[in-house]
């Protein structure tokens, strides 16, 4: 029997406000990036992964980089590094290195291990060696130290400190940034060079530390003229895409062993042109090609027949006065009501619409023979047949990279986005994914990067650089080609397309503007700074 005193005690308790339990916070964090302008040299416009080296394509004609602000060491030293989904190592320049002594590293920052109380060298580790397709090569040593990225601080992260370089592209310190690869750990340089067990990369360390629940992130670049975009570690923002969000298995990129998943590669299965006349297939129709989704490559690189089909559809020509590999189009075609449809995983897979307006980039001061303003076209022919879907494709897609579940989900981007609706990736599936397709069969006849990998830093190959007349203008010897669709205006992408914003990097040196004495001034584009 309950006593009267007990009733009074319970009644008193009922008037006491109970504490409100806070909902568990999702293990997700994001970084926003801002676009600023950067001029590039023509020798940086056709850079492929270098055969016979552990290398990644990083630069291209319209220079778009995604630069993350990080800090290393105790006390922290601030640096900015390029964010790259196509590689897996994090390396930074050493303050007293060859590269910093010759060109300076004040623009993006450098690391001085003498000033860090938590720096540890890895005596038993091999040398760090990596080479890029512009003949630039970097060497150094592995070390561990603390690393801060956005709101996450990690301890004992394996990184590489670059102490030597050769053939570095560019003429000033704004080219001397490090790289933060966020691909599979097995894609690390040393794992590829020697087959050694890979170390835990940045994304793996984020999961190990409990900052995210799965090794995953989503990338939203927004459109070519936007001033902001974002990467979200551990989650999906449903406001940034247009449904459906469809999943694809990550597949092998090397024809000698498709079971080896070392790159963020999916099956590319058709390419079409959509204009006022309807939809028509380009190239030889349907196919199955491994395609790398790579934020570290600015343009999109396709097999020669597919790239040529796109060039023909838009009337692209090449001119030896600039670079015989760079396709040129009339700038007013950026106003055409036409798009290219990239399809993946077969008939039921994602289909990403890439508007022509996202592929046409101005070349200030350059005109065709008839006076028409000339622009570059963001689709190139791959030197070795490898398909790399770089930023000219990725700006039209919302891409979720799920390394744990070996899946990539894609949807058409929602340009300029909406109110954030963030969902955590916590299990075996990506939130919002309606279907995950099965892998198709990649033909054994496809070429792949099977050449032996070298650890030697070799000799630089010099390339001739075309020059502009003293008035800063160049008239091409060609006329523009005839596209299969029409422009909506006589004017198109202007020299202010991809215009710079007044944004400073994390260093103390403002962005430099160069004189119009070479083609450096006309192959212009943009890159991004990720703000934490």
C-alpha positions in Angstrom: 0.0 0.0 0.0 1.3 3.4 -1.0 1.4 5.9 1.8 0.1 9.4 1.8 3.6 10.7 2.2 4.7 8.8 -0.9 1.9 10.4 -2.9 2.9 13.9 -1.7 6.5 13.1 -2.6 5.6 12.0 -6.2 3.3 15.1 -6.6 6.2 17.3 -5.6 8.5 15.6 -8.2 5.9 16.1 -10.9 6.4 19.9 -10.5 10.2 19.7 -11.0 11.1 20.3 -14.6 13.0 17.4 -16.0 16.3 18.1 -17.9 16.0 18.1 -21.7 18.2 15.4 -23.2 20.2 16.9 -26.1 20.0 15.0 -29.3 23.3 13.3 -30.4 25.2 15.5 -32.7 25.9 14.0 -36.1 29.6 13.2 -36.7 29.8 15.5 -39.7 31.8 18.6 -40.4 32.2 20.7 -43.5 34.5 23.2 -45.1 33.4 26.0 -47.4 35.7 27.2 -50.2 35.8 30.6 -52.0 36.9 31.2 -55.6 39.8 33.5 -56.6 41.7 33.9 -59.9 45.0 32.4 -60.9 46.9 32.7 -64.1 48.7 29.6 -65.5 51.3 28.9 -68.1 50.6 26.9 -71.3 53.0 24.2 -70.2 50.5 23.5 -67.4 47.6 23.0 -69.8 48.0 19.4 -70.8 49.2 17.5 -67.8 48.5 13.8 -67.5 49.6 11.2 -65.0 53.2 10.6 -65.9 53.9 7.0 -67.2 56.4 5.1 -65.1 56.0 7.2 -62.0 53.7 7.4 -59.0 52.0 10.5 -60.2 48.7 12.3 -60.3 47.4 15.0 -62.8 46.9 18.2 -60.8 46.9 21.1 -63.2 45.1 22.1 -66.4 44.2 24.9 -68.7 41.6 26.6 -66.6 43.4 26.5 -63.3 40.9 25.5 -60.6 42.4 24.3 -57.4 40.6 23.5 -54.1 42.8 24.9 -51.4 42.3 23.8 -47.8 43.5 25.8 -44.8 45.2 23.4 -42.3 47.7 23.6 -39.5 50.5 21.2 -38.5 52.6 20.9 -35.4 52.7 22.3 -31.9 52.4 25.2 -31.7 50.4 25.1 -35.0 51.9 26.3 -38.2 49.3 27.4 -40.8 49.5 26.2 -44.4 47.2 25.9 -47.4 47.2 22.7 -49.4 45.4 21.5 -52.5 42.5 19.1 -51.8 42.7 16.2 -54.2 40.3 13.2 -54.5 42.6 11.7 -57.1 45.5 11.0 -54.8 46.1 9.8 -51.2 49.2 11.4 -49.7 49.4 14.6 -47.6 52.7 16.5 -48.4 53.9 20.0 -47.5 57.0 21.9 -48.5 59.8 22.3 -45.9 60.6 25.9 -45.1 64.3 25.6 -46.0 63.8 23.3 -48.9 65.0 23.6 -52.5 61.5 24.7 -53.7 61.1 27.4 -51.1 64.7 28.7 -51.5 64.2 29.1 -55.3 60.6 30.3 -55.6 59.5 31.1 -52.1 56.7 29.5 -50.1 55.2 32.5 -48.3 52.0 32.5 -50.4 50.6 29.2 -49.2 52.9 28.6 -46.2 55.5 25.9 -45.4 56.4 23.7 -42.5 59.5 24.1 -40.3 59.8 21.0 -38.2 62.3 22.6 -35.8 59.5 24.7 -34.5 57.2 21.8 -33.6 57.4 20.1 -30.3 55.4 17.1 -31.5 57.3 16.4 -34.8 58.6 12.9 -35.1 60.7 11.6 -38.0 60.1 8.0 -39.3 63.6 6.6 -39.5 62.6 3.3 -41.0 60.4 4.7 -43.7 61.6 4.9 -47.3 62.0 8.2 -49.1 58.9 10.0 -50.3 58.9 10.4 -54.1 56.1 11.6 -56.4 56.1 13.0 -59.9 53.5 14.8 -62.0 52.7 15.0 -65.6 54.2 18.5 -66.1 57.6 16.9 -65.4 57.6 18.4 -61.9 58.9 15.9 -59.3 59.0 16.1 -55.5 61.1 14.2 -53.0 61.4 14.2 -49.2 60.8 12.2 -46.0 57.8 10.9 -44.1 57.1 12.2 -40.6 54.3 12.3 -38.0 52.8 15.3 -36.2 49.5 16.8 -35.2 47.2 18.0 -37.9 44.1 20.3 -37.8 41.6 20.4 -40.6 38.6 22.6 -39.9 37.2 21.7 -36.5 39.1 18.4 -36.3 42.5 18.1 -34.6 44.3 14.8 -35.2 47.5 13.4 -33.5 50.4 11.4 -35.0 49.3 11.8 -38.6 51.7 10.5 -41.2 52.7 13.2 -43.8 55.5 13.8 -46.1 57.9 16.8 -45.9 59.2 17.8 -49.3 62.8 18.8 -49.3 63.7 18.6 -53.0 61.9 19.3 -56.3 62.5 19.5 -60.0 60.7 21.1 -62.9 58.0 22.9 -60.8 55.5 24.6 -63.0 54.8 28.3 -62.6 57.1 31.2 -61.9 56.3 32.4 -58.4 55.4 31.3 -54.8 51.7 31.0 -55.6 52.4 27.7 -57.3 54.2 26.1 -54.3 51.3 24.6 -52.4 51.3 21.2 -50.9 48.7 18.5 -51.6 46.2 16.8 -49.3 45.1 13.6 -51.0 41.8 12.1 -49.7 41.5 8.9 -51.8 42.0 5.3 -50.8 45.0 4.7 -48.5 46.2 2.0 -51.0 46.7 4.8 -53.5 49.5 6.4 -51.5 52.8 6.8 -53.3 54.8 4.4 -51.3 52.1 1.7 -51.4 52.1 2.0 -55.2 55.9 2.1 -55.5 56.8 -0.8 -53.3 53.5 -2.6 -52.5 54.1 -1.8 -48.8 51.2 -1.7 -46.4 49.6 1.8 -46.6 49.5 4.1 -43.6 46.2 5.7 -42.3 45.5 8.7 -44.5 43.6 11.8 -43.5 40.1 10.4 -44.0 41.0 7.2 -42.2 42.4 9.3 -39.3 39.2 11.3 -39.1 37.3 8.1 -38.6 39.8 6.6 -36.2 39.6 9.7 -34.0 35.8 9.6 -34.0 35.3 12.8 -35.9 33.2 10.9 -38.5 31.6 7.5 -38.4 32.6 6.4 -41.9 35.4 7.2 -44.3 33.2 9.3 -46.5 32.6 12.8 -47.8 30.5 14.7 -50.3 31.7 17.3 -52.8 29.7 20.2 -54.1 31.6 22.6 -56.4 28.7 24.7 -57.5 28.7 26.4 -60.9 31.6 28.0 -62.8 30.7 31.5 -61.7 29.8 30.8 -58.1 31.8 32.2 -55.3 31.3 29.3 -52.9 31.0 25.5 -52.6 31.7 22.9 -49.9 33.0 19.6 -49.0 31.2 17.7 -46.2 33.1 15.0 -44.3 31.0 12.1 -43.0 27.7 13.3 -44.4 25.3 14.3 -47.2 23.6 17.7 -47.7 20.3 16.9 -49.5 19.8 20.6 -50.4 22.8 20.5 -52.7 21.4 18.0 -55.3 18.4 17.2 -57.4 17.0 13.7 -56.8 17.5 10.9 -57.6 20.8 10.3 -55.8 22.0 7.0 -57.3 24.8 4.7 -56.0 27.5 3.0 -58.0 30.2 0.5 -57.0 33.7 1.7 -57.0 35.6 -0.3 -59.6 39.2 -1.0 -60.4 41.0 1.4 -62.8 43.8 -0.9 -63.9 43.1 -3.4 -66.7 45.7 -5.8 -65.3 43.7 -6.2 -62.0 40.2 -4.7 -61.8 39.8 -6.1 -58.3 42.3 -3.6 -57.0 40.4 -0.6 -55.7 43.0 2.1 -55.5 41.2 5.0 -57.2 37.8 6.6 -56.9 36.6 5.1 -60.2 33.1 4.3 -61.5 31.8 2.8 -64.8 31.2 5.5 -67.4 28.7 4.0 -69.9 27.5 6.6 -72.5 27.8 10.2 -73.6 25.1 12.2 -75.4 24.3 15.7 -76.7 21.0 17.3 -75.8 19.9 20.4 -77.7 16.8 21.8 -79.4 16.9 19.0 -81.9 16.7 16.3 -79.2 19.2 13.8 -77.7 21.8 12.1 -79.7 24.6 9.6 -78.7 28.2 10.7 -79.2 31.0 8.4 -80.1 30.4 4.7 -80.8 27.3 4.5 -78.6 27.3 2.5 -75.4 30.6 1.4 -73.7 32.0 0.6 -70.3 35.0 2.7 -69.2 36.5 3.2 -65.8 36.3 6.9 -65.0 38.2 8.6 -62.2 36.3 11.3 -60.4 39.1 13.7 -59.6 38.9 17.2 -58.0 42.6 17.5 -58.6 42.2 17.7 -62.4 40.7 20.9 -63.8 39.4 19.7 -67.2 37.7 16.5 -68.2 39.9 14.0 -70.1 38.3 11.4 -72.4 39.4 8.8 -74.8 40.3 10.4 -78.1 37.2 9.3 -80.0 34.8 10.6 -77.3 36.7 13.9 -76.9 36.7 14.4 -80.7 33.0 13.7 -80.9 32.4 16.5 -78.3 34.9 18.8 -80.1 33.0 18.2 -83.4 29.6 18.9 -81.8 30.7 22.3 -80.6 33.0 23.1 -83.5 36.3 23.1 -81.5 39.6 23.5 -83.3 43.2 23.5 -82.2 45.8 26.1 -83.0 49.6 25.4 -82.9 50.1 29.1 -81.9 48.8 28.2 -78.4 48.9 24.5 -77.9 47.8 21.7 -80.3 46.1 19.9 -77.4 43.9 22.7 -76.3 40.5 22.9 -78.0 39.2 26.4 -78.9 35.7 27.5 -79.5 33.7 30.7 -80.2 33.0 32.3 -76.8 29.3 33.0 -77.7 28.6 29.3 -77.6 28.5 29.6 -73.8 25.0 30.9 -74.3 23.8 27.9 -76.3 20.9 25.9 -74.9 22.7 22.6 -75.1 24.2 20.2 -72.6 26.2 16.9 -72.6 24.8 13.9 -70.7 27.3 11.7 -69.0 25.7 8.4 -68.0 27.1 5.8 -65.5 26.2 2.2 -64.6 24.0 1.5 -67.7 20.5 2.6 -68.5 19.3 2.8 -64.9 22.3 4.7 -63.5 22.9 8.4 -62.8 22.8 10.8 -65.8 24.6 14.0 -65.2 23.8 17.0 -67.4 26.7 19.3 -68.1 25.7 22.6 -69.7 27.9 24.0 -72.4 28.1 27.1 -70.3 30.1 25.2 -67.8 32.7 24.1 -70.4 33.6 27.4 -72.2 36.4 29.6 -70.7 37.6 32.9 -71.9 41.1 33.6 -73.2 41.4 37.4 -72.9 43.2 38.9 -75.8 42.8 35.9 -78.1 40.6 36.0 -81.3 40.1 33.7 -84.3 41.2 34.8 -87.7 37.8 36.5 -88.4 37.9 38.5 -85.1 35.6 36.2 -83.1 36.6 36.0 -79.4 38.2 32.6 -78.7 37.6 30.5 -75.6 39.0 27.2 -74.5 36.8 24.2 -74.2 37.0 22.2 -70.9 37.2 18.7 -72.6 40.6 17.3 -73.5 41.9 14.1 -75.1 43.6 11.8 -72.7 47.2 11.0 -73.7 46.9 7.4 -72.5 43.2 6.7 -72.9 42.4 7.1 -69.2 39.1 8.8 -68.5 39.4 11.5 -65.8 36.3 13.4 -64.9 37.7 16.6 -63.5 36.2 19.9 -62.3 34.5 20.8 -65.7 32.4 17.7 -65.0 32.2 17.8 -61.2 30.7 21.3 -61.1 27.5 19.8 -62.6 27.4 16.8 -60.2 26.9 16.3 -56.5 29.2 13.4 -55.6 29.3 11.3 -52.4 32.5 9.3 -51.9 32.0 6.4 -49.5 35.4 4.7 -49.1 34.2 2.3 -46.4 31.3 0.9 -48.4 33.2 1.2 -51.7 30.5 3.2 -53.3 30.1 6.5 -55.0 26.7 8.2 -55.3 25.9 10.9 -57.9 23.1 13.3 -58.7 22.7 16.5 -60.7 23.8 19.4 -58.7 21.4 22.0 -57.3 23.3 25.1 -58.4 23.6 27.6 -55.6 21.9 25.2 -53.3 19.3 25.8 -50.6 19.0 25.7 -46.8 21.4 23.0 -45.6 19.8 19.6 -44.7 22.7 17.5 -43.5 22.5 13.8 -42.9 25.2 11.6 -41.4 26.6 8.6 -43.2 26.8 6.1 -40.4 26.1 2.6 -41.8 26.3 0.5 -44.9 24.3 2.9 -47.0 24.4 6.5 -48.1 21.3 8.6 -46.9 19.0 9.5 -49.8 20.3 6.8 -52.2 17.4 5.2 -53.8 19.3 2.6 -55.8 22.8 1.1 -55.7 23.6 -0.5 -59.1 25.7 -3.6 -59.6 29.0 -3.5 -61.4 29.0 -4.1 -65.1 31.8 -6.0 -66.9 34.8 -4.0 -67.8 36.4 -5.3 -71.1 39.8 -6.8 -70.6 41.1 -5.0 -73.7 41.1 -1.6 -72.0 44.4 0.0 -71.5 45.7 0.8 -68.0 48.6 2.2 -66.1 50.8 -0.9 -65.9 54.3 0.6 -66.5 56.9 0.0 -63.9 57.1 2.8 -61.3 60.4 4.6 -60.7 61.8 6.2 -57.6 64.3 8.3 -59.4 64.0 12.1 -59.8 64.9 12.6 -63.5 65.8 15.4 -65.8 63.3 18.1 -66.7 62.1 18.4 -70.3 62.0 22.0 -71.5 59.0 23.1 -73.5 58.7 26.2 -75.7 56.4 28.9 -74.4 54.5 30.9 -77.1 54.5 34.6 -76.6 52.0 37.4 -77.1 52.7 40.5 -79.1 53.5 43.6 -77.0 49.9 44.8 -77.3 48.8 41.7 -75.3 46.6 40.3 -78.1 46.9 37.1 -80.3 45.1 36.4 -83.5 44.8 32.7 -84.3 45.4 31.4 -87.8 42.2 29.4 -87.8 38.5 30.2 -88.1 36.1 28.9 -85.4 34.5 25.5 -86.3 30.9 24.9 -87.1 28.9 23.6 -84.1 25.8 21.4 -84.4 23.8 23.8 -82.2 23.6 27.6 -82.2 24.4 30.3 -79.7 21.7 32.4 -78.2 23.8 35.6 -78.3 26.6 37.1 -80.3 28.5 37.5 -77.0 29.5 34.7 -74.6 31.9 34.1 -71.9 33.7 37.4 -71.2 37.1 38.0 -69.7 35.3 38.4 -66.4 33.9 34.9 -66.5 35.5 33.2 -63.4 36.4 36.6 -62.1 38.5 37.0 -59.1 37.2 37.7 -55.6 39.1 39.8 -53.1 40.1 36.8 -51.0 43.5 36.3 -49.3 45.1 32.9 -48.7 46.2 31.9 -45.2 49.7 33.3 -45.8 50.7 37.0 -45.6 51.3 37.6 -49.3 48.5 38.9 -51.5 47.8 37.4 -54.9 50.1 38.6 -57.6 49.1 39.9 -61.0 51.5 39.3 -63.9 52.3 41.4 -67.0 51.0 40.5 -70.4 54.3 39.4 -71.9 53.6 35.7 -72.6 50.7 33.4 -72.9 50.7 33.2 -69.1 48.2 36.1 -69.1 45.6 34.5 -71.4 45.3 30.9 -70.1 43.5 32.1 -67.0 41.1 30.5 -64.7 40.4 30.2 -61.0 41.1 28.2 -57.9 39.3 27.9 -54.5 40.3 28.4 -50.9 38.6 26.2 -48.4 37.8 28.2 -45.3 37.7 26.4 -42.0 
